[in-house]
Amino acid sequence: MQIPPDILQKLDIKQLNDYQKLVLEKIEQNPNRNILLEAPTGVGKTTLFEILMLTTQKKVVYVSPLRALATQESLRLEKHDSVRVAVGDVYVDDMEQVPERIILTTYEKFDSTIRRNYPWLDEIELVLIDEIHNLRAGKRGIPIELIIQWALENNKKLVMASATIPDVSRIVEWTNAIHIPWSARIVP
């Protein structure tokens, strides 16, 4: 995938590592396939998500387990694009109108958003799910499962990531994803 040089510059990236290059190549070769990233912490999965958020043409949603992760990403991206942080305790109709292109949210908040079936949801091109291993975390996994099913039923591309993923083959089969594993730790 050709990344415009200004995107790397905006993110203060001098060069991509081998895993990041491999993932972007696989995405370019398979534009209509979902992607499942499995790599240790520190390999650059979040950086890949940031690149995808800034290069996707339509709306993109980044879904994470923690409000802090969504907020942290907003601080990195808000100076480069229109960003909406949607987490937790806000009014029911707070997501009725979302003009921003990048939506950073939690599993539970996005689950409640898709249940409301707002018209702007049709504009979403890509759904990024961080820490996909939480799919198997009891009640925490239910919203993730519902988000994945919504994305599949509405032809939204999925890119999912985690350092450890149980039942990889089941997730790959369910989502028709290309699994891109990596075992080498880049950061000691």
C-alpha positions in Angstrom: 0.0 0.0 0.0 1.5 3.3 -1.0 1.5 5.7 1.9 1.6 9.4 1.0 4.9 10.7 2.4 3.0 13.5 4.2 1.1 10.9 6.3 4.3 9.4 7.6 5.6 12.9 8.3 2.4 13.8 10.1 2.8 10.8 12.3 6.5 11.5 12.8 7.5 8.1 11.3 11.0 7.9 9.9 10.5 4.5 8.4 8.1 1.5 8.7 9.4 -1.7 10.2 9.2 -5.1 8.3 5.9 -6.1 9.9 4.2 -2.8 9.1 5.5 -3.1 5.5 4.1 -6.7 5.3 0.7 -5.7 6.6 0.4 -2.7 4.2 1.4 -4.9 1.3 -1.2 -7.5 2.2 -3.9 -4.8 2.5 -3.0 -3.5 -0.9 -3.0 -7.0 -2.5 -6.3 -7.8 -0.8 -8.4 -4.6 -0.7 -11.7 -6.4 -0.1 -10.6 -8.8 2.6 -10.7 -8.3 6.3 -7.4 -8.4 8.2 -6.4 -10.0 11.5 -3.1 -8.8 12.9 -1.4 -10.8 15.6 1.9 -9.4 16.8 3.6 -8.7 20.1 3.2 -5.3 21.9 5.6 -2.7 20.5 5.6 -4.0 16.9 3.6 -1.1 15.6 0.0 -2.2 15.3 -1.3 1.1 16.6 0.8 3.0 14.1 -0.7 0.8 11.3 -4.2 1.8 12.6 -3.2 5.5 12.6 -1.9 5.2 9.0 -5.2 3.5 8.0 -7.3 6.1 9.7 -5.5 8.9 7.9 -5.5 7.3 4.5 -9.0 5.9 4.4 -11.2 8.2 2.2 -14.5 7.8 4.0 -15.5 7.5 7.7 -13.4 5.1 9.8 -14.1 3.9 13.3 -11.4 2.9 15.8 -12.9 0.7 18.5 -10.8 0.0 21.7 -11.4 -1.5 25.1 -10.5 1.7 27.0 -11.6 5.3 27.0 -7.9 6.2 27.5 -6.9 4.6 24.3 -9.5 6.4 22.3 -8.6 9.7 23.9 -4.9 9.1 23.4 -5.5 8.4 19.7 -7.5 11.6 19.4 -4.6 13.6 20.6 -2.4 12.2 17.9 -4.9 12.5 15.1 -7.0 15.7 15.8 -4.4 18.0 14.3 -4.5 16.1 11.0 -8.2 15.3 10.5 -11.7 15.7 11.9 -12.0 13.4 14.9 -14.9 12.5 17.2 -14.2 10.8 20.6 -17.3 8.9 21.7 -16.8 7.1 25.0 -19.1 6.1 27.9 -21.4 8.4 29.8 -22.9 10.7 27.3 -26.5 11.4 26.2 -28.4 8.9 24.1 -28.6 11.2 21.1 -25.0 12.4 21.2 -24.2 10.2 18.2 -27.2 11.3 16.1 -25.1 13.6 14.0 -21.4 12.8 13.4 -19.8 15.0 10.7 -16.3 14.0 11.7 -14.4 11.4 9.5 -12.6 9.5 12.3 -14.6 8.2 15.2 -12.6 6.9 18.2 -14.8 4.9 20.6 -15.1 1.9 23.0 -16.7 -1.4 22.3 -19.7 -0.6 24.4 -20.3 2.8 23.0 -20.1 1.7 19.4 -22.3 -1.2 20.1 -25.0 1.1 21.4 -24.4 3.4 18.4 -25.0 0.7 15.8 -28.1 -0.4 17.6 -29.6 3.1 17.0 -29.0 2.7 13.2 -28.0 6.3 12.5 -27.9 7.2 8.8 -24.2 8.3 9.0 -23.2 4.7 9.8 -23.6 4.0 6.0 -20.7 6.3 5.4 -18.3 4.1 7.3 -15.7 2.3 5.1 -13.4 0.8 7.7 -13.8 -0.6 11.3 -10.6 -1.0 13.3 -10.9 -3.2 16.4 -8.1 -3.1 18.9 -7.4 -5.8 21.4 -9.6 -8.3 19.6 -8.6 -11.0 22.2 -11.3 -9.4 24.4 -13.8 -11.2 22.1 -13.4 -14.1 24.6 -13.7 -12.0 27.7 -17.1 -12.8 29.0 -19.6 -10.0 28.9 -16.9 -7.7 27.5 -16.8 -9.8 24.3 -20.5 -9.5 23.5 -20.3 -5.9 22.1 -17.2 -6.9 20.0 -19.1 -9.8 18.5 -22.1 -7.6 17.7 -19.8 -5.0 16.1 -18.1 -7.6 13.9 -21.5 -9.1 12.9 -22.8 -5.6 12.1 -19.6 -4.9 10.0 -20.0 -8.2 8.1 -23.7 -7.6 7.4 -23.1 -4.1 6.2 -20.0 -4.7 4.0 -17.6 -2.7 6.2 -14.0 -3.7 6.0 -12.5 -4.9 9.3 -9.0 -4.7 10.6 -8.6 -6.4 13.9 -5.5 -6.6 16.1 -4.1 -8.0 19.3 -0.8 -9.4 20.7 -2.5 -12.7 21.6 -5.6 -14.1 19.9 -7.3 -17.3 21.1 -9.2 -19.3 18.5 -7.5 -17.5 15.6 -8.8 -20.0 13.0 -12.4 -19.4 14.1 -12.1 -15.7 13.9 -10.4 -15.9 10.5 -13.2 -18.2 9.2 -16.0 -16.1 10.6 -14.7 -12.8 9.3 -13.1 -14.1 6.1 -9.9 -12.4 7.3 -6.3 -12.8 6.2 -4.3 -13.6 9.4 -1.0 -11.8 9.5 1.0 -13.2 12.5 4.4 -11.9 13.7 6.4 -13.3 16.6 9.6 -11.2 16.7 9.5 -8.4 19.3 10.9 -5.2 17.8 11.1 -3.5 21.1 13.0 -5.5 23.8 
